Amino acid sequence: MASGVGNGNAKSLAQWLRENGFDEETLGRMSRRCRNLQSLDASEASGVWDYLLNNVKIERRKLRHVVAKCPKVLTLSVDGKLVPTVQCLVTLQAKPGEVAQAIAKFPQILFHSVEEKLCPLLAFFQTLGVSEKQLAKLLMVNPRLISYSIEAKYSQIVDFLVGLGIDKEGMIGKILTKEPYIMGYSVDKRLRPTADFLKSAVGLQGSDIKRAIMSFPDILLRDVDKILRPNLAFLWSYGFSKDQVRALVAGYPPVLIKSVKHCLEPRMKFLVEEMGRDMGEVVDYPQFFRHGLKGSLEYRHKVLKQTNSSCSLSEMLDCNQKKFAMKFGLIAAV
């Protein structure tokens, strides 16, 4: 058979897979990814499928994707492997449905000895100020965490963050809970080059870089040449000085990852051409770039013009719609 899901028992398996929505092309890929499928009985595969579908509550569509991506799942023993692994994940106080979502994101979690890995992992994270409940949340968001080595991966990233002046106890834990995917990145290939760029090209040093990473750790995960450098070039091309750029990034780190075409450029154009303001005003209020153009900037500017009011960007934007309306007399103060 073209799919390579062999003969004898395998024919039965292939038929069962077809009945569950797998086409010939997918069967071929599955066979190449997992040679053990050729000796697997359909009843064994069906047992795994039923457990994940009915007990773990993975949606049928997602389960089909899980099995297609990782067909080795079908070879696992339900009682010997799946049940204890799932029960161990459930004991992490995961919310209903989170275990199913974690398995769908990273089915390879089922192959790890979760019980053996959890204790040392929990002990390591607790030294960083991450509680058991927070670790459970991290694992549900990024289940790949269970597959990383403490010595080869986690310790290296922690040492790197400590080297940036970030306190090991508490502050690093806050970064991890805010950005669980940071642990999946290479220090040498991504995190350090990005940090070096923030220091050398942007000019962030000491407390500035520490504060930027603490408030927006996602910035460390972005590619320097594809994202950060083009955004920096845009800010320079608009006439911001190096000191102003440093203040902008320190005050609002996402300015280096926001889309130039869809965010930075239209907002700067609106600020200067429509609002008639000096571009230097955003240096005093870098959060300007997080406000929606149509839903916030255009509406509030229109109100200020109609009421002949003048104020700073922070006074204009650093409040919700109700407080803004009260501030400029659109509704009576309560």
N, C-alpha and C positions, 0 to 999 in steps of 0.2 A: 504494500500500500504506500502511495506517494508520501503520505505524512510521516512515515517512519515509525508510527506508533504500532509496531510489529504485527505479530501473528498470534494465534491461539488466544490466550487471555487478553493480549493487547488489542485484538480485534474487538473484543467485548468492551474494553476501555475506550477505544476510539469511538465506538457507537454511542457509548454513554456520554462522552464529551460532546459529540454532535448534538445529542438530544438536549444538552444543556447550553447550546448556543455557540459552540466553538466551530469555526469554519476550517476548511482544509489548510489554508495558509497559516492560520494560528496553530493548528495541530503540528504542522511541520516545524514551526519555530519552537514550540514547546518540546518536541522530541529532541531537537538539537541542544536545547538548554538543559534538558534532564534525561540522560540516557536510561536512568532507572525506570522511566515510564514504561519502557518496553516489557518489563517483567511485572508490572503492577496490575493487580486484579481490579476490575471495575467496582466490585463490592467494597474494597478497601478505600478506593478514591471516593466512592459515594459516602462512606462513613465520615471521612474528613470533611467533605462538602456539607453534609447535613449538620455536623457539629458547628461548623463556622457560620452556616446560614441560620440555624434554628437556636443554637445556644449562645453563640457570641453575638448574633444579630447583625452580621455583615450583610448589607443589601445585596441582592442577587447580582445586580449590574456591577457593583464594586467587587464582589467576590469573583466574578468572571474575569475581571481585569487583574485581580491578585493572582489567580491561578495561571492566567496567560503570561504574566510577567515573571512569576516565580512558581513554575509547575512542580518543583520539588516539594512544595507544601503538601501535595496529594500523597506523598510517600511517608508522611509522618504518622506515627502511632497516635491514635486518639487518646487512649487511656495512659499510655506511657509517656507521651510528650505534650500533646495539645492541652489536655485538661490541667495538668500541674502548672504549665506555663501561664495559661490564661488565669487560673486561680491566683497565682502569684502576682500577676498584674492587677487583678481586682483588689487584692489586699492593700494596694498602694492608695486606696481610697479614691480611685478613679470614679468620675461621674458616669452615670449610665450612658452607654454609647461611645465613651472615650476609648475603651479597649478595642472595640471594633474599628474605630477610626485610626488608631495607632497601627493596628495590623494591616489595614488597607494602605496606609502610607508606606510602611516598611515591613512587609511580610517576613523578611529575614529575622525579625525579632523572635520568631517562633523557633529558630534553630539555635539560638543562644541559650546557655544555661542561666536563665534569668535569676533563679534563686541564688546561684553561686556568685553572680556578678553584682546583684543588688546590694548586698551588705557592704563590700568594700567601696562601692560607688557612693552609697549613702554616707559612709564614714568620711570619704574624701570631700563630698559636697558640704557636709556639716562643718568642716573646718573653714569653709568659705562663707558660712552663715546661711546656707540653704537648708531649710527644714525638710523633713520627710514629705510633708504635704506639697511643698514647692517642687521637690524633685519629681514627685508623681506628675505634677502638672507639666514639668519640663519634658518628661518621658512621653507623655501623651501628645505633646506638641511636636517633639522631635524624637521619635522612638529610636533613631539611629544612635542616640547617645549610649545605648546599652552595648553597642558593638565596639566602642572606642576603648583603647587601652589607657589606664590611668597614668602609667609611667610614660608611654610614648606619645600620648596626645594631650591629656588633660593637664598634667604637670607642666608641660612645655608652654601651653597657652597661659596658664596662671603665672608662670615665671615671666613671660613676656609682658603681661599686664602690670605685674609688680614693677617691672623695669620702667614702665611709663609713669610710675608714681602712684599707682592705684593700690589702695590698701587691701591686703589679702583678706582680712576678716571683715566681712560685711559689704564693702564696695564692689568687690569682684562678684560676690553672690548676687548683688542687685543687677549687675550687667548681664549675668547669665539668665536671670529670670526675665529680664527685659528683652534679651535677644538670644534665645536658646540655640539658634543655628550657628553662633560664633564658634562653638566647639568643633564644628565639622570642617573648619577652614585651616589651611596650612599657615603656620606662623611665617615660614620663610617665603612662601609663594604669594601670600595675600596680605596677612595682617601687618607684618613688618614693613613691606614696601608701601602700604597705605599710610602707616604711621609716619614713616620717613618723609613721604610726600607732604603730609600735613605739617610736619616740622620745617622742612627745607623750602618748599614752594609756597605754602600758605603762611608760614611764619608762626604757627602755634607752638608755644613752649610752656613747660611747667604746668601751672594751674589751668591755663587755657585748654591745652590738649586733654588734660585729665577731665575737665568739666565737659568738654565736647563729647568725649567718649562715654562718660557717665550719663549724659542726657540723651545721647543718640548713638549707641554702640553700633548700629547698623552701618554707620559711615565707614567702619573698619573693613566691612565685607565687600565694599564696592571696588570695582576695577579702576585703577588709576588712569590708564590711557583711554579707556572707553567712556568713563563717566566723570571722574573728578577733574582731570586736566581740561577737557572741553568746557566744563562749567567755570573753572577758574579763568580760562582764556576769555570767556564771555564777560565776566565781571571786570577784567582788566580792559577789555575793548570798550566797555561802556564808560571808562574813565575813572573807575575807582582806583585809589592808590593802594599800595601794598598794605599800609596800616589799616585802611578802611576795609579791605578784603579780609584781613585777619580779624577785625572786629565783627564783621558780618558773619564769618564762619564760627567764631567763638560764641556769638550770640544766638545763632540759628544754624547749626551744622547741616541740616537738610538742604541749605542753599547750594551745596556742592553736589547734590544728587537729583534735585528737581529738574524736570525737563526744561531745557532752554527755550525750545520752541513753544511749548504749551503753558509754561509757568513763568519763568524769569523774564523773558523778553516782553510778553504782553503786559505784565504788571509794571515793569519799568517804563514802558511806553505810555501806559495809562497814567502813571505817577507824574511823569514829566509833561506830557502833551495835554492830557485832559485835566489833571488836578493842578497843574502849574506849580508843582512843588520841586524843590531842589532834590536831586538824587541822593545827596548826603543825608537826607532825613531818614533813609532806611538804615543808615549806619547806627543811628540812635535807637531805631526800632526794627531790628532784623526780622522779627516775627511777621512783618508786613507780608512776606512771601507765603505765609501759610494761609492767608485769608483768600477766600474765593473771589474771583474777579467780578462776576455778575451778581452773586448772592450777597456779597458784602461790600466790596470796594465801590462799585458803581452806584449801588443804592445809597450808601452813606455819604458819598461825595455829592450826590444829587440833593440829599437832605440839607447838607451844609450850605450848598449854593442857594437853595430855596429860602433858608432861614438866615442867610447872610452871616453865617457863623465861621469862625476860624479856630483851629485847634491843632495840636500836634498829632502825628500819626498814632501814637499810643493812646491819646485821649479819644481819638476817633474809632479805633479798632479794638482796643484792649478791654472790651466789655460785650455782654450779650445784647441781643436786639432790644430786649425790654429796657435794660439800663441805658442803652444808647438813646432810645425814644424818650425816656424820662429826662436824660441829660440835656437834650436839645428841644424839650418842650412839646414833643409830639403826643405825649400822654401825661396826665397829671401824676405827680409823685404820690405814691401810696403812703 
